[in-house]
Amino acid sequence: MKGKIMKTFTTFLACLFIAGLANCVWAKEVVPQLDRDKLPGRQVKVAAICIGFGGEHDVKLKLALEHLHTAGKNGVDIACLPEEFAGTEAEPVPGPTTKAVSRLARKYNMYVICPIREQAGDEQYNTAVLIDRKGKVAGYYRKVFVFWGEGLHLSREGVKAFDTDFGRISILTCFDLNYAELWRQCDALDVDIVFWPSAYGGGSPLNAFAILYHYYIIPVGAGNIIDITGKTFENIEKPNPKQFIATLDLDMAFAHYDFNRKKVEKMLAEHKGEINVERRLSDEDLAPWWLFRAIKPGVSVRKLLKKYEIETLREYQHRSRKQINEARKKGKRI
């Protein structure tokens, strides 16, 4: 009985300690975020907090909260912590870790992806919890391909998409990198960004998925943030040695040369000085992909593409796949 009382008292003190960390005076220093109406395209500021997998819970949580303070001070819209960053002791959702992180998400008006080891009834999962700007749990992703020896249950829910106020995101975790079908599912869900909390950096496969599926990838292992062209960001802010901040333009889009040349010429002629266009994927004069980017505040490439009935490359690929496969089933020519 005495031991049980002491354990309860220790847990109570730990919760007070964690709550204190999240309510320190620094959390009141809210910095304005991007004013998207005054910027070209659709810009969002992201932070990859690469403080590593595992460790002693209270020590790592304190470090994570310090990094979230820095992210908030730098006007970040969404910050992502690493896979099981605060150790491998399972806890429920909401629980001590997500509650502490939620307080800073609310104070800084930012989304946070908080990966933990989740206790869900009698089952345990490697779970990334999405916390919204109000500090509420907006959703979660449970790792699909658990690594050998983790001793965890396997997700039966698969890949998910989460709609935020700046765009649509998905989350994959660590060993999920090795399974192309998961990355294709993110494409099918029409996401703008895939966050990848991990215990390692990932390397070139991430760059390949980014260019193949035209979404941003935010690895949270080594901070190698990747844009939709498959290139690793060079313009990275590093307010702390283990924190990487980048501003993404979710309005930037590819379109294919097929069926679009005259439409694109008309759009560019009628919107000079508003859009930047590049040819991609080839050194030939007729490179098959265009990359469009708004350069004038208030201008949206995506809206202009719709106005001129120009499909994005993703839309073109999805439509072509569907229609060609339908023709195949019916034995038709195309």
N, C-alpha and C positions, 0 to 999 in steps of 0.2 A: 504493500500500500504506500509506504514511504517512498519507494522508488518511483511509483507511478506519479505521485504528487510532484516529485523533483523533476521528472521528465516533462510534465505539463508546465511547470514553472519555467523550465529552460526554454521550451517552445515559445512561451509567452514573451520572455525576454528577447528571443531571437526576432520575433515579429515586431516588437517595439524598436529594436535596432534597425531593422530593414525599413520600417516606416520612417524612422528618423533620417535615414540616408536620403530617402526620396523627398523629404520635406525640408531639406537644408535651405538656407537663405539663397543659395545660387539659383534655385528653381524658380525664383520670382523674376529673374532677369530675362524676360521674354523679348526676343528680337523679331522685328517684322520679317515675314517671309516674302517670297517673290510676288510682285504685283503682276500677275499674268496678263491683265488687260493692257499693260503698258509695254509688253514684250512681244516680239514676233513669235508665231507658232504657239505651242502649248508646252511650257517649260515646267520642270519639276526638279527639285533638289533632293538628292538621295545620299545617304551615308552608309558605308560598309564599315562596321566596327569589328575589326579583325583581332580580337583579344584571345583567340584560341579556344579549343575544345576542353571541357572538363575543368577540374581543379576543386579547391575548397570553396564551398558554396558562398559563405559570407564574404570571403576575400574577392571572389570573382564577381559577385553581385555588386559589391561596392565599386569595383573597377568599371563595371558596365554602366552603373548609374552616373559615374563621373564622365564617361564618354557620351552618354545621352545628354547630360548637361551641356557638353561642348557642342554636340549636334544641334541642340535646341538654340543655343546662343548663336549658331551660324545659320539659322533660318531654314533648317532642313525640313522637308515635307514628310519624308519617311526614312527611318533608320532601321537597319537590320543587324542583329547580333548573331554570333556564330552558333553552329550546332551544339546543343547541350552545353552552353557556355558556362553555366554555373554548377557543373557537376552532374553526376548520374544518380542522385537521390531522387526518386520519383515523387511527384506532388500533383494534386488535382488542379484543374482549371475552373475557376480562378484559385490561385494558391499564393503562397508568400512571394514567389518570384514575379509572377504576372501582376500581382497587386502593386508591388513596388515600382515596376516598370510602368504600369498604368498611370500612376500619379504623375510621373514626368511627362508621359504622352499628353496627358490632359493639361498640365501647366504650360507646356511648350506648343500645344496645339499641333502635334505631329503624330503620324502613324509610327508604330514600332512593331517589328517582327521579333518575337521573343521565343526562341527555341528552347524547349525544356524536355525533360523526361516526364511524361504524363502518366499519372495514375488514374485510370478510368475504370472504376469498379474494381474487378479482379484482374484487369488487363493493364499492361504498360506499353506505351508507345513513344517513339521518337517524334515529337510534335513541335511544329512551329506555330505559335499563336499570333494571330494578327490583332493588334490593339489599335483602335481608331483614335482620332484627334480628341475625342471626349474621354478617353481612357477606358472605353468599353471594349470587351472582347467582340471583334467583328467576324471572327472565323478562325479556323485552324486547318493545318495540313499535316497529316500523319505520313511519315516516310513510307514509301511503297516498297523500295528494295532495301530492307534492313541488312546491314553488313553481318557476315558470319561472326557469331560470338557475342553480339550485342545483347542477346537474351531478351529480346523484345517481341511483342506481337506485331503482326503484319497488317498494314492498312487494308481495309476492305472498301474504302471509299474512293481511292484513286486520286487523280489530278483534279484540282479545283481552280476556278477563277474567282477573284474577289474584285468587286467594283468599288473603287475609291472615288474621291471627288476630283482626282486628277487623271484617272485612267484605270484600266483593267490590269490586274497583276495575277501571277501565279507564283507558287513556291515549290521548289524541289530541294531535296536534301542530299548532300554528300554522294553516297554510292549510287543514287539515282542518276548521276551523270552518265553512267555506262549503258543506259537503256534508252535508245533513240525514240522508242515509242512514246515515252513520257514527254519528250520535248516536242514531238509532233502533236501530241494531245494539247499542249499549251498553244501551239499554232492554231489548232482546230477551235480552241476556245477564244481565239481572237484577242490574245493578251498583248499589252504594250511592253511589259517588263516581266522577266522571270528572276526572282530572287533565289539565290542558291547558297544558303548557309551550309558550311562544310568544315571538316577538320583539316582540309588541305586546299591547295590553290586551284587545281583543276586543269589548267593549261589550255592547249590549243583546241581540244574538242569543244570547249565553250565558245571559242571564236567561230568555229564551224557552224554550230547551231544558231548563233546570232545572225550570220549572213544567210543561212539557209531558210530561216523562218522569220527574219526581219523584225525581231524584237530585241530590246536591250536585255543584257544579262548582268546581274549584280552579284558576283561571287563574293562571299563573305568568308574567305579563307586567307587570301593574299591581297585582296583589294584591286584585282585586275578588272576594273569595270569596262564593259564591252558595249559598243554601240551597234546599231542595226546593220552597219556595213561590215561587221566582224572585226573591226579594229579596236584595240585596247585604247582607252582614253589616255591622252597625254596631259590634258588640262585638268589636273586633279588637285584639289585642296587637301592639305594634310595638317589639320590643326593639332593633331596628336600623331605620334609615330605609327600608331596602329589604327588610325581612322582615316578613311578615304571618302572625300565628298566630291560629287560631280553634279553638274546641271545637265539634264537630259531634255531634248526637245521631242516630245511624243507626237508632235504634228508632222515631223519629217517623214517622208514616204517615198517608196519606190513605185514606179510604174513601168510596164513592159512596152517596148517599141511596137509590138504587134497591135494593129488596129487603132493606134493612138497618135500617130505622127501629126496629122493635120489638126487634131484637137489640141495637142500640146503647143503647136506653133501658134494657134489662135490665142490660147490662154496666155502664153508668154508675151505676145504682141500687145494684148489688152491690159497686161499687168506688169509693165516694165518697171524695174526698180523695186518690185515687191517680192519677187521669188528668185532664189538662186537654183540653178539646175546643173547637174553633173551627169556625165555618162559613166556607167560602171560596168565592171566584169570583163572588159576587153579593151585592147589598144586600137582596135579597128575603128574606122570612121563611124560605123553604125553599131556601136555597142548596144546590146539588147536591153539594158536597164537604164532608166533615168532615176536620179535621186533628186527630189525636190525639197527645198528648205525655204521657209518664209524668212525674209530679211527686213520687213517693215513691221513696226508695232501694230498690233490689231489684225494682221493678216494671218489667215489659216490656209495652209496648203490643202488640207483635207477637204475643207469647204469648197475651195476652188476646183478641186478634182471632181467633186460631186456636181458642181455647177456646170462643168464642161463635159460631164458624163465620161470621165476618165477613170477606169478601174485602178485601184492600187494593185501592186503586184500580188499581194496576198489574195485579194478578191478575185483576180484573174486566175490564179492557180487553183483556188478553191472551186470556182465555177467550172473551170476546165476539167478538173478531176471528176466532179459530180456528173457533168454532162457526157464526158467521154466514157465513163464507167456505165452510165445508163445506156448509151449506144452499144457498148460491148455486150451487155446483157440481152439486148434486143436483136443482136446480130446485124446492126445497121452500120453503114459507112458514114464517115464524117468528112 
